Amino acid sequence: MTESESIQQILASCRTVAVVGLSPKPHRASHEVAQYMQAHGWRIIPVNPNAREVLGQRAYASLAEAAQHERIDLVNVFRHSEEVPPVARDAIAVGAKALWLQLGIENEAALAQAARAGLLVVQNRCLKVEHARA
């Protein structure tokens, strides 16, 4: 499946997104993207060990903790590229359908691992931009 096809499938089938690295600070890209997706009907699950709540939603310290309370369709990552492998492993472990690495974030090994596990994968793309384009 091409990345373009993965994007289309994610936008068509995912509605609950765990945002790893979601900042409570409105000027941060993670906050802007999550707020946009929330305004378009997506359920946002903040994953940030340093926050209690973001965008009116309870924040979780980890994907594993979030998955104990919520079903996660998509894991959207706002972390440094070298920090992606454990997030990819957690996305697989919690049964997410897809892993999305935001603009400027790339990790081929982590993406390959997620793809082998059956997840749809996208890297170095902005979820907000792709949603607005669709």
Buried (B, 14 or more C-beta within 10 A) or exposed (E): EEBEEBBBBBBEEBBBBBBBBBBBEEEBBBBBBBBBBBEEEBBBBBBBEEBEEBBEBEBBEBBEBBBEEBBBBBBBBBBEBEBBBEBBBBBBEBEBBBBBBBBEBEBEEBBEBBBEBEBBBBBEBBBBEBBEEE
